Amino acid sequence: MTLSVDSEVGALKRVIVHKPGLELFRLTPANIDGLLFDDVMWAEKARAEHDAFQQKLRSFGVEVFEFGSLLQQAIDAPGAREWLTDRLTTENRFGAALEGPLSRLLDSHDSRQLAGLMIGGLLKREAMPYLEGVDSLLLDYLGPDDFLLSPLPNHLFQRDNSAWIYGGVSVSPMAKPARRRETINSRLIYNFHPLFRDADFQFYYGNDSADHSKATVEGGDIHVLGNRHVMIGMGERTSPQGLEVLAERLFRAGVVDKIIVIELPKTRAFMHLDTAMTQIDRDAFSVYPYLPEVLRSFTLTAAGDSGAYTVVENKELFPVVADALGVNNLRVLRAPVDRLEASREQWDDGNNFLAVKPGVIVGYQRNVTTNKYLADQGIEVVGLDGGELGRGRGGPRCMSCPIDREAVAS
């Protein structure tokens, strides 16, 4: 099967999502900050809302793959468990005394249990039946309800840990420690699940165990514009170093001619480009109303086939985007609201939409003003109840990783 994402708004064919599970039940007031959440979520309600999200996508003919199921199936592939333990149960992560015992612990679980553990985490008291008699400073240091393996509640936001760009994928070196282990799970799927193992695609970045601590890139910052153009936000989660590495790989692979780079405010409210703007039609973006009118931006242009490129600072952003899309007039849609209401809707991902086809988008129904404004502009907004999901600070685009999307017909 050929997998390729050739635009932001062409017909969405296949997508990966993750229905939250045990990891949400393990959020507490004491650990939410470290796990990058703002509140303890009502897990059962969030799961029901996610079911509805998946159903809306299927109603448009989208084939939906659930991340946890993909992970379970990948674990059963030949060589997958060995690959996993080599990268997970290392002495740098757990200390030399636990390296072998934890590898044996993982091997004692069937694929369903192990996939649940990889996402939901492992408490010391859950591990102790397998670790009796092990002398470990880390084990003695931890309390019974401390995590040996932290939960990964941000797996809910499948957009970030990997991003498909035309005929390949970048597995994201994540900026925050709480999310870095997500890439092990994603790499396990892309390297061992039959859907991907037998597919024709290439890895651009991140399919290795190198130290990418400074060179971070996250999928929420990556927009595939089509016409061999990509737009990438540079801010809190995607660094200049990471962006340069990815740019060099894309140019060397010969899949991209130009990359538009947008400098974002380095604040949580603008953690990714898709919290500030998303493309919603062939010629239209939904943009946070109080995003600065003048955003600093650059165009990186391929210079030969070696991966080299030139960098030019743009005088204006949106004319460059319009040219990349091949449209004469780009509609930059900013809902007419005051700053207070705009901030509330920004917090509720009021501009984080997932297009299922040109001009048809899925968004949280609670953002009434923005949704009505877009409807008045001819955009069909498919409302999603995200009372709990939205408390994770991510919208429908954040929760989805397209792996197959058509180009936009000219």
MIFI-859901 format. One record per residue (C-alpha): residue number from 0; x, y, z. Coordinates in nm, 3 decimals, decimal comma, m for minus. Layout:
BEGIN
num; u; v; w
NUM; X; Y; Z
...
//
This chain:
BEGIN
num; u; v; w
0; 0,000; 0,000; 0,000
1; 0,126; 0,346; m0,091
2; 0,111; 0,601; 0,190
3; 0,148; 0,972; 0,121
4; 0,024; 1,302; 0,260
5; 0,017; 1,552; m0,025
6; m0,175; 1,845; 0,122
7; m0,347; 1,984; 0,430
8; m0,703; 1,984; 0,295
9; m0,725; 1,724; 0,019
10; m0,953; 1,426; 0,083
11; m0,838; 1,248; 0,398
12; m0,810; 0,875; 0,328
13; m0,631; 0,715; 0,626
14; m0,543; 0,844; 0,970
15; m0,395; 0,724; 1,301
16; m0,564; 0,828; 1,626
17; m0,530; 0,712; 1,985
18; m0,830; 0,648; 2,208
19; m0,708; 0,738; 2,558
20; m0,697; 0,461; 2,816
21; m0,515; 0,378; 3,140
22; m0,280; 0,673; 3,101
23; m0,563; 0,923; 3,160
24; m0,671; 0,741; 3,477
25; m0,317; 0,794; 3,604
26; m0,328; 1,171; 3,583
27; m0,338; 1,323; 3,932
28; m0,315; 1,679; 4,068
29; 0,040; 1,596; 4,177
30; 0,170; 1,482; 3,837
31; m0,025; 1,679; 3,576
32; 0,236; 1,954; 3,541
33; 0,514; 1,710; 3,470
34; 0,294; 1,527; 3,219
35; 0,206; 1,856; 3,041
36; m0,163; 1,863; 3,134
37; m0,352; 2,147; 3,300
38; m0,613; 1,941; 3,482
39; m0,720; 1,590; 3,572
40; m0,947; 1,474; 3,292
41; m1,268; 1,274; 3,325
42; m1,128; 0,970; 3,149
43; m1,453; 0,787; 3,073
44; m1,605; 1,099; 2,916
45; m1,290; 1,165; 2,713
46; m1,302; 0,810; 2,577
47; m1,668; 0,850; 2,476
48; m1,588; 1,180; 2,302
49; m1,303; 1,011; 2,119
50; m1,536; 0,737; 1,997
51; m1,758; 1,010; 1,853
52; m1,455; 1,174; 1,689
53; m1,361; 0,848; 1,520
54; m1,719; 0,796; 1,402
55; m1,731; 1,141; 1,245
56; m1,416; 1,063; 1,051
57; m1,552; 0,728; 0,933
58; m1,873; 0,897; 0,820
59; m1,658; 1,081; 0,562
60; m1,504; 0,756; 0,440
61; m1,180; 0,793; 0,635
62; m1,009; 0,468; 0,735
63; m0,919; 0,507; 1,103
64; m0,632; 0,315; 1,265
65; m0,612; 0,307; 1,645
66; m0,259; 0,357; 1,778
67; m0,286; 0,112; 2,067
68; m0,403; m0,165; 1,835
69; m0,123; m0,091; 1,589
70; 0,128; m0,107; 1,875
71; m0,007; m0,440; 1,998
72; 0,007; m0,589; 1,649
73; 0,359; m0,456; 1,591
74; 0,486; m0,616; 1,912
75; 0,389; m0,958; 1,773
76; 0,609; m0,910; 1,465
77; 0,940; m1,103; 1,448
78; 1,221; m0,910; 1,613
79; 0,996; m0,638; 1,760
80; 1,036; m0,733; 2,128
81; 1,413; m0,748; 2,101
82; 1,416; m0,411; 1,926
83; 1,196; m0,266; 2,199
84; 1,395; m0,390; 2,498
85; 1,723; m0,276; 2,338
86; 1,586; 0,081; 2,333
87; 1,374; 0,088; 2,646
88; 1,524; m0,114; 2,930
89; 1,867; 0,046; 2,922
90; 2,099; 0,118; 3,215
91; 2,080; 0,490; 3,137
92; 1,705; 0,479; 3,195
93; 1,679; 0,240; 3,490
94; 2,030; 0,168; 3,616
95; 2,243; m0,139; 3,555
96; 2,072; m0,351; 3,821
97; 1,727; m0,325; 3,660
98; 1,825; m0,353; 3,294
99; 1,800; m0,733; 3,274
100; 1,509; m0,786; 3,517
101; 1,293; m0,526; 3,342
102; 1,367; m0,683; 3,004
103; 1,242; m1,013; 3,142
104; 0,939; m0,839; 3,290
105; 0,843; m0,697; 2,952
106; 0,897; m1,033; 2,786
107; 0,658; m1,198; 3,033
108; 0,365; m0,986; 2,911
109; 0,159; m1,073; 2,606
110; 0,133; m0,813; 2,330
111; m0,192; m0,662; 2,456
112; m0,057; m0,622; 2,810
113; 0,273; m0,488; 2,688
114; 0,113; m0,230; 2,458
115; m0,100; m0,114; 2,751
116; 0,209; m0,085; 2,971
117; 0,403; 0,106; 2,705
118; 0,133; 0,374; 2,699
119; m0,023; 0,348; 3,046
120; 0,302; 0,323; 3,241
121; 0,424; 0,091; 3,518
122; 0,409; 0,153; 3,893
123; 0,674; 0,015; 4,125
124; 0,414; m0,193; 4,311
125; 0,298; m0,344; 3,981
126; 0,654; m0,441; 3,895
127; 0,760; m0,581; 4,233
128; 0,624; m0,934; 4,180
129; 0,876; m0,961; 3,896
130; 1,164; m0,791; 4,078
131; 1,188; m0,971; 4,414
132; 1,549; m1,003; 4,526
133; 1,682; m0,737; 4,289
134; 1,923; m0,494; 4,456
135; 1,858; m0,158; 4,292
136; 1,910; 0,190; 4,429
137; 1,638; 0,324; 4,200
138; 1,394; 0,059; 4,322
139; 1,469; 0,135; 4,687
140; 1,436; 0,508; 4,622
141; 1,090; 0,488; 4,462
142; 0,770; 0,466; 4,663
143; 0,510; 0,196; 4,587
144; 0,297; 0,432; 4,377
145; 0,585; 0,597; 4,196
146; 0,628; 0,520; 3,827
147; 0,910; 0,303; 3,703
148; 0,778; 0,379; 3,356
149; 0,581; 0,700; 3,326
150; 0,242; 0,705; 3,150
151; 0,217; 0,877; 2,812
152; m0,116; 1,066; 2,815
153; 0,003; 1,291; 2,532
154; m0,022; 0,996; 2,294
155; m0,376; 1,131; 2,257
156; m0,218; 1,394; 2,030
157; m0,098; 1,173; 1,746
158; m0,010; 1,471; 1,526
159; 0,304; 1,547; 1,723
160; 0,511; 1,231; 1,764
161; 0,530; 1,172; 1,390
162; 0,434; 1,362; 1,077
163; 0,392; 1,236; 0,721
164; 0,529; 1,467; 0,454
165; 0,452; 1,358; 0,099
166; 0,589; 1,003; 0,062
167; 0,769; 0,971; 0,395
168; 0,759; 1,030; 0,768
169; 0,951; 1,229; 1,027
170; 0,945; 1,063; 1,370
171; 0,962; 1,360; 1,602
172; 1,248; 1,420; 1,843
173; 1,022; 1,573; 2,109
174; 1,106; 1,889; 2,303
175; 0,965; 1,792; 2,644
176; 1,100; 1,499; 2,850
177; 0,744; 1,381; 2,924
178; 0,692; 1,305; 2,554
179; 1,027; 1,175; 2,434
180; 0,946; 0,808; 2,494
181; 0,648; 0,834; 2,258
182; 0,885; 0,806; 1,964
183; 0,992; 0,455; 2,068
184; 0,632; 0,340; 2,033
185; 0,590; 0,517; 1,699
186; 0,914; 0,378; 1,561
187; 0,814; 0,028; 1,672
188; 0,494; 0,058; 1,467
189; 0,659; 0,207; 1,158
190; 0,939; m0,050; 1,157
191; 0,747; m0,367; 1,242
192; 0,372; m0,338; 1,177
193; 0,287; m0,508; 0,844
194; 0,091; m0,200; 0,729
195; 0,416; 0,000; 0,729
196; 0,685; m0,269; 0,711
197; 0,558; m0,370; 0,367
198; 0,477; m0,017; 0,245
199; 0,686; 0,201; 0,017
200; 0,794; 0,508; 0,217
201; 1,106; 0,663; 0,362
202; 1,210; 0,792; 0,703
203; 1,327; 1,152; 0,688
204; 1,424; 1,203; 1,052
205; 1,414; 1,044; 1,394
206; 1,434; 0,672; 1,316
207; 1,750; 0,633; 1,523
208; 1,871; 0,651; 1,882
209; 2,085; 0,961; 1,845
210; 2,072; 1,248; 2,093
211; 1,834; 1,502; 1,937
212; 1,795; 1,707; 2,255
213; 1,864; 2,040; 2,079
214; 1,735; 1,947; 1,734
215; 1,365; 1,904; 1,814
216; 1,076; 1,897; 1,566
217; 0,711; 1,825; 1,645
218; 0,435; 1,741; 1,399
219; 0,195; 2,010; 1,515
220; 0,435; 2,260; 1,360
221; 0,440; 2,088; 1,018
222; 0,192; 2,180; 0,743
223; 0,211; 2,008; 0,404
224; 0,095; 2,277; 0,162
225; 0,124; 2,072; m0,157
226; 0,304; 2,165; m0,480
227; 0,630; 2,042; m0,316
228; 0,603; 2,305; m0,043
229; 0,598; 2,264; 0,336
230; 0,533; 2,522; 0,609
231; 0,685; 2,472; 0,954
232; 0,646; 2,668; 1,277
233; 0,956; 2,744; 1,484
234; 0,894; 2,817; 1,850
235; 0,853; 2,640; 2,183
236; 0,862; 2,283; 2,048
237; 1,045; 2,301; 1,713
238; 1,395; 2,445; 1,733
239; 1,599; 2,609; 1,454
240; 1,847; 2,321; 1,478
241; 1,578; 2,056; 1,439
242; 1,414; 2,243; 1,157
243; 1,746; 2,269; 0,974
244; 1,812; 1,896; 1,008
245; 1,465; 1,809; 0,878
246; 1,497; 2,063; 0,595
247; 1,828; 1,913; 0,483
248; 1,676; 1,563; 0,484
249; 1,369; 1,672; 0,286
250; 1,577; 1,856; 0,027
251; 1,822; 1,567; m0,003
252; 1,531; 1,325; m0,051
253; 1,411; 1,543; m0,340
254; 1,051; 1,563; m0,216
255; 1,036; 1,936; m0,136
256; 1,141; 2,249; m0,324
257; 1,067; 2,513; m0,061
258; 1,002; 2,530; 0,313
259; 0,830; 2,832; 0,467
260; 0,941; 2,884; 0,828
261; 0,726; 3,089; 1,066
262; 0,867; 3,221; 1,393
263; 0,610; 3,171; 1,672
264; 0,585; 3,324; 2,019
265; 0,754; 3,085; 2,263
266; 0,454; 3,038; 2,490
267; 0,235; 2,740; 2,578
268; m0,066; 2,901; 2,408
269; 0,129; 2,884; 2,080
270; 0,311; 2,558; 2,146
271; 0,263; 2,453; 1,781
272; 0,180; 2,629; 1,457
273; m0,157; 2,452; 1,445
274; m0,263; 2,625; 1,768
275; m0,229; 2,957; 1,583
276; m0,351; 2,870; 1,232
277; m0,470; 2,579; 1,022
278; m0,553; 2,550; 0,654
279; m0,925; 2,482; 0,609
280; m0,984; 2,519; 0,233
281; m0,786; 2,541; m0,089
282; m0,749; 2,914; m0,039
283; m0,823; 2,970; 0,330
284; m0,664; 2,959; 0,675
285; m0,830; 2,997; 1,011
286; m0,601; 3,224; 1,212
287; m0,601; 3,333; 1,577
288; m0,740; 3,688; 1,559
289; m0,466; 3,842; 1,770
290; m0,171; 3,667; 1,617
291; 0,065; 3,951; 1,523
292; m0,015; 4,096; 1,182
293; 0,352; 4,082; 1,093
294; 0,507; 3,743; 1,162
295; 0,874; 3,695; 1,098
296; 0,916; 3,422; 0,837
297; 1,180; 3,274; 0,610
298; 1,184; 3,072; 0,288
299; 1,430; 2,786; 0,255
300; 1,490; 2,690; m0,108
301; 1,666; 2,376; m0,228
302; 2,005; 2,438; m0,386
303; 2,089; 2,127; m0,585
304; 2,035; 1,766; m0,479
305; 2,283; 1,749; m0,189
306; 2,044; 1,880; 0,075
307; 2,190; 2,229; 0,063
308; 1,954; 2,527; 0,062
309; 1,936; 2,903; 0,074
310; 1,760; 3,110; 0,342
311; 1,576; 3,434; 0,265
312; 1,370; 3,633; 0,515
313; 1,027; 3,716; 0,374
314; 0,885; 4,067; 0,372
315; 0,535; 3,927; 0,430
316; 0,411; 3,579; 0,517
317; 0,074; 3,527; 0,353
318; 0,165; 3,632; m0,003
319; 0,441; 3,369; 0,011
320; 0,188; 3,109; 0,134
321; m0,055; 3,205; m0,142
322; 0,216; 3,156; m0,401
323; 0,301; 2,813; m0,255
324; m0,064; 2,710; m0,275
325; m0,101; 2,846; m0,628
326; m0,390; 3,078; m0,542
327; m0,429; 3,444; m0,635
328; m0,613; 3,548; m0,320
329; m0,556; 3,378; 0,014
330; m0,840; 3,413; 0,264
331; m0,692; 3,477; 0,608
332; m0,998; 3,425; 0,829
333; m0,985; 3,585; 1,174
334; m1,304; 3,566; 1,377
335; m1,428; 3,914; 1,475
336; m1,404; 3,878; 1,854
337; m1,253; 4,084; 2,132
338; m0,924; 3,983; 2,285
339; m1,084; 3,815; 2,589
340; m1,310; 3,589; 2,385
341; m1,029; 3,517; 2,139
342; m0,805; 3,407; 2,425
343; m1,075; 3,173; 2,558
344; m1,131; 3,014; 2,218
345; m0,756; 2,995; 2,160
346; m0,728; 2,803; 2,489
347; m1,002; 2,568; 2,362
348; m0,823; 2,513; 2,030
349; m1,054; 2,744; 1,838
350; m0,824; 2,740; 1,533
351; m0,717; 2,376; 1,550
352; m0,928; 2,217; 1,278
353; m0,889; 1,890; 1,089
354; m0,995; 1,910; 0,725
355; m1,157; 1,595; 0,586
356; m1,179; 1,754; 0,242
357; m1,155; 2,111; 0,107
358; m1,385; 2,341; 0,301
359; m1,510; 2,068; 0,539
360; m1,346; 2,065; 0,880
361; m1,389; 1,902; 1,222
362; m1,365; 2,132; 1,524
363; m1,483; 2,161; 1,881
364; m1,842; 2,283; 1,889
365; m1,778; 2,487; 2,204
366; m1,595; 2,752; 1,996
367; m1,926; 2,901; 1,887
368; m1,807; 3,239; 1,760
369; m1,525; 3,106; 1,544
370; m1,739; 2,823; 1,406
371; m2,024; 3,059; 1,313
372; m1,786; 3,303; 1,149
373; m1,629; 3,028; 0,937
374; m1,972; 2,897; 0,841
375; m2,060; 3,246; 0,721
376; m1,749; 3,230; 0,501
377; m1,870; 2,911; 0,335
378; m1,678; 2,660; 0,548
379; m1,866; 2,353; 0,675
380; m1,773; 2,300; 1,040
381; m1,850; 1,951; 1,172
382; m1,894; 2,004; 1,546
383; m1,730; 1,773; 1,798
384; m1,815; 1,756; 2,167
385; m1,473; 1,808; 2,323
386; m1,558; 1,910; 2,678
387; m1,300; 1,666; 2,816
388; m1,071; 1,609; 2,520
389; m1,021; 1,984; 2,486
390; m0,893; 2,006; 2,842
391; m0,581; 1,833; 2,718
392; m0,508; 2,148; 2,511
393; m0,537; 1,984; 2,173
394; m0,804; 1,989; 1,901
395; m0,902; 1,752; 1,619
396; m0,589; 1,829; 1,415
397; m0,371; 1,759; 1,719
398; m0,547; 1,426; 1,776
399; m0,489; 1,293; 1,424
400; m0,190; 1,173; 1,225
401; m0,285; 1,151; 0,857
402; m0,092; 0,882; 0,673
403; m0,278; 0,908; 0,342
404; m0,424; 1,233; 0,209
405; m0,485; 1,338; m0,148
406; m0,338; 1,640; m0,317
407; m0,572; 1,931; m0,387
408; m0,689; 1,935; m0,748
409; m0,580; 2,249; m0,929
//
